[in-house]
Structure formats: C-alpha cells, structure tokens
Amino acid sequence: MAEAPDPTKPPQESGATRPPIALLIPVHNRLHLLKRALASVAGERELFDVILVDDGSEPPIALEETAGLSIHVIRLDRNVGVSGALNAGLDYIFERGYEYIARLDSDDAAVHGRFAKQLAFLRQHPDVGLVGSHFEVVSPEGKTLFYSQRPLENDAIRRGMRIGCMLQTSTVMLRTDVARQVGPYRTTYRAGEDYDYLWRCLGRTRVANLPDILMRYEVGAPDTLSVSRRLPQALNGLKVRLRYFDPLNAYSYLGLAMAGLELSNLVRFVQPLKRPLMRALFGEDSHPVVAGTGKQP
C-alpha cells in the first residue's frame, strides 16, 4: 500500500534521482477504475512519479498492488472537488521540483509510449510549453467508437478553443514553469475546470497536439466521469465560452452553438458531422489516427 507523504519532506531519499515527470491523478472513490488507469501507465514508470490526490474517498483509497509505480498519495480529509484536489497536487509538485506535469483522470487509460513521446517533443521544442494528442473513445466493453482528432498546431488550437476544448486533459503534459505562471485551478468550476485552465495556459505559452492516439477515453458506463458530470460539464463549458467570448470572432459563435447542443444532449447526433467540420476549419491537421501511430485508420 502506498504511504501518504509527509508534506514537510521530499518523497525520495536524499541523493535519489527524481524522474522528470509528475503524473497528477485526482480520485474520489472509483478504485476499480483507478487501478485500470495505473495499470495503463506502468510500462513507462521510470519516467514519472504518480502524485495521487485522494479527494476524500470513503473508504480512503488503498492500493495493495502498485505494479512497481512510485506513488505518492495526498489524502484530503474531505471531498473538496476536482479543482481543489488538483491544486493540492500542484502545490506538492511545485515544492519538489519536477520538470514536467502530466495529467490523467482516474477513469482514463494511457496508451503505451505516451510519456516518452511527449517528453521528447517538449525537449525538442523549447518554445512549446504544453502538448496533448488525439485520443480513442471506447465503450464500456472496450469497443472503439471513434477516434477524436484535434488540430495539431498552436494557431489552429487557439481558434478551436472557442468552439470547444481542443486539448483533452488526460492527454496533456506541460512544463512545471508554465503551471506556476498560470496559477491554481479556479474552484468556482466543479466540473469542466480543465477547459478554463487550458484557456489560461494559452496566455502563457505556445501549445501543440501530437498526431497520435495516446489515451483511451471510456464513455457510457454509469460510474465514469463522462456520465456523472455530463450536465455540470456542459454548463461550465458554456460559462467558459462566455468568459472568453470575442464578438468579432466567428469561432466564438460556433462555440455557443456547440454549448447549446451539449446542454440539450443533442451533440451525439452531430458526431458524424464533426470530422468534415474539423477538416474544413483546421485542414489535414485534424485527421483521425490509429492508436500509438500517426497513421489514418
């Protein structure tokens, strides 16, 4: 079982080599999904420490098997919400000097090679402070539903952010220095906090998406975040679009239309139209790809 860290001491012994990445995972209950998420990253464990924030789970999260992962558990004595949990994790990371921060929600799964690819990209592109990727959307049975594509280049991502979040939070890796400049997550958002946070990142750095599927996102199961937080996420998605609304930018109006579809739960009916729309708006950057490669299916 991973031990809760002493916040007054570093998580490793003096002289130990710290990995470059802190993998930040907030969790509230859902232990079975968390185990799946951790199993998905174990193959690259030498690249990161897992910073697991237990947001008042009942009973507290207990991990008997850790697959060799270095896991530092921060236990919160009550459920403060995902924004508060993420802020506790960020504070812990800032104090210990990790170079990069990767994110993964407790009900998502990483594709092997994600961390090595994103680390190499950020080291090769010092002007980019945050990188995401495309991802695969799967059913509770593990069946591929579709590949969710994102624009790759900084300018296209910035345009697209007015329509919706073009950086999926469980694919994101950013430089810790950028996170320090951005500051904490806004706790006014109980869901959809990542959309606002990533908008604020755009004010601090250039961003990119890799042309690879580096995460699997499950939809449809009643205990996944995509179901339990759908309406709050839709409401907060509208609030974020209004916060960053530009009346002189046509993409802002497309974003409000998309928010309306999300709130009415009609967005699933326009999914077949999203691929040609993305291509029309962003060009070939948005083509779908096969998991772990850069190739079209």
Long-range contacts (C-beta under 8 A, 24 or more apart in sequence): 1-62, 1-63, 1-64, 2-52, 2-63, 2-66, 2-71, 2-72, 2-73, 3-73, 4-73, 4-74, 4-75, 5-72, 5-73, 5-74, 5-92, 7-74, 7-92, 7-95, 10-96, 11-49, 11-70, 11-72, 11-96, 18-49, 18-96, 18-97, 18-98, 19-46, 19-47, 19-48, 19-49, 19-70, 19-98, 20-47, 20-48, 20-98, 20-99, 20-100, 20-119, 21-47, 21-48, 21-49, 21-98, 21-99, 21-100, 21-101, 21-102, 21-115, 21-119, 21-173, 22-48, 22-49, 22-51, 22-93, 22-96, 22-98, 22-100, 22-101, 22-102, 22-176, 23-48, 23-49, 23-50, 23-51, 23-102, 23-103, 23-104, 23-115, 24-51, 24-53, 24-86, 24-89, 24-90, 24-93, 24-101, 24-102, 24-103, 24-104, 25-50, 25-51, 25-52, 25-53, 25-103, 25-104, 25-105, 25-106, 26-53, 26-55, 26-82, 26-85, 26-86, 26-89, 26-105, 26-106, 27-52, 27-53, 27-54, 27-55, 27-57, 27-61, 27-106, 28-54, 28-55, 28-56, 28-57, 28-79, 28-82, 28-85, 29-57, 29-58, 30-106, 30-107, 30-223, 31-57, 31-61, 31-62, 33-106, 33-107, 33-223, 33-224, 34-61, 34-106, 34-107, 35-63, 35-65, 36-107, 36-109, 37-104, 37-105, 37-106, 37-107, 37-108, 37-109, 37-110, 38-63, 38-66, 38-67, 38-69, 38-71, 39-67, 39-109, 40-109, 40-110, 40-111, 40-112, 40-216, 41-69, 41-104, 41-110, 41-114, 41-115, 42-67, 42-68, 42-69, 43-112, 44-112, 44-113, 44-114, 44-115, 44-116, 45-69, 45-70, 47-115, 47-116, 47-119, 48-102, 48-115, 49-98, 51-89, 51-92, 51-93, 53-85, 53-86, 53-88, 53-89, 55-79, 55-80, 55-81, 55-82, 55-84, 55-85, 56-80, 80-187, 81-187, 81-190, 82-185, 82-190, 82-191, 82-193, 83-184, 83-185, 83-186, 83-187, 83-189, 83-190, 83-193, 84-185, 84-187, 86-185, 86-193, 87-184, 87-185, 87-187, 90-179, 90-184, 90-185, 93-176, 93-179, 94-176, 94-179, 94-180, 97-176, 98-176, 99-175, 99-176, 100-173, 100-174, 100-175, 100-176, 101-173, 101-174, 101-175, 101-176, 101-179, 102-172, 102-173, 103-169, 103-170, 103-172, 103-173, 103-194, 104-170, 104-215, 105-169, 105-170, 105-225, 106-225, 107-218, 107-223, 107-224, 107-225, 107-226, 108-170, 108-215, 108-216, 108-217, 108-218, 109-215, 109-216, 109-218, 110-170, 110-214, 110-215, 110-216, 111-136, 111-212, 111-213, 111-214, 111-215, 111-216, 111-291, 111-292, 112-292, 113-214, 113-292, 114-171, 114-214, 114-215, 115-173, 117-210, 117-212, 117-214, 118-173, 118-210, 118-214, 119-173, 121-208, 121-210, 122-173, 122-175, 125-208, 127-206, 128-154, 128-205, 128-206, 128-207, 128-208, 129-174, 129-175, 129-177, 129-178, 129-201, 129-204, 129-205, 129-206, 129-207, 130-167, 130-172, 130-173, 130-174, 130-175, 130-178, 130-198, 130-201, 130-205, 130-207, 130-208, 131-172, 131-173, 131-174, 131-207, 131-208, 131-209, 131-210, 132-166, 132-167, 132-168, 132-171, 132-172, 132-173, 132-207, 132-208, 132-209, 132-210, 133-168, 133-171, 133-209, 133-210, 133-211, 133-212, 133-213, 133-214, 133-215, 134-171, 134-209, 134-210, 134-211, 134-212, 134-213, 134-214, 134-288, 134-289, 135-168, 135-170, 135-171, 135-213, 135-214, 135-215, 135-216, 135-217, 136-213, 136-215, 136-216, 136-217, 136-291, 137-216, 137-217, 137-218, 137-219, 138-216, 138-217, 138-218, 138-219, 139-218, 139-219, 139-220, 140-218, 140-220, 140-221, 140-224, 145-219, 146-271, 146-288, 147-213, 147-288, 147-289, 147-290, 147-297, 148-217, 148-288, 149-275, 149-278, 149-286, 149-287, 149-288, 149-289, 150-209, 150-286, 151-209, 151-278, 151-282, 151-285, 151-286, 152-208, 152-209, 152-210, 152-211, 152-285, 152-286, 153-208, 153-285, 154-206, 154-207, 154-208, 156-281, 156-282, 156-283, 156-285, 157-202, 157-207, 157-208, 157-209, 158-202, 158-207, 159-251, 159-281, 159-282, 160-251, 160-281, 160-282, 161-198, 161-199, 161-202, 161-244, 162-241, 162-244, 162-245, 162-246, 162-249, 162-251, 162-252, 162-254, 162-255, 163-251, 163-254, 163-255, 163-258, 163-281, 164-237, 164-255, 164-258, 165-194, 165-195, 165-198, 165-237, 166-209, 167-198, 167-201, 167-207, 167-209, 168-215, 168-217, 169-194, 169-198, 170-215, 170-217, 171-209, 171-214, 171-215, 172-198, 174-201, 174-205, 175-205, 178-204, 178-205, 189-236, 189-239, 189-240, 190-232, 190-236, 191-229, 191-232, 191-233, 191-235, 191-236, 192-229, 192-232, 192-233, 192-234, 192-235, 192-236, 192-237, 192-239, 192-240, 193-236, 195-236, 195-237, 195-240, 196-236, 196-240, 196-243, 199-240, 199-243, 199-244, 211-285, 211-287, 211-289, 211-294, 212-289, 212-291, 212-292, 212-293, 212-294, 213-289, 213-290, 213-291, 213-292, 213-293, 214-292, 216-291, 230-265, 231-263, 233-262, 234-259, 234-262, 234-263, 235-263, 237-262, 238-262, 238-263, 251-281
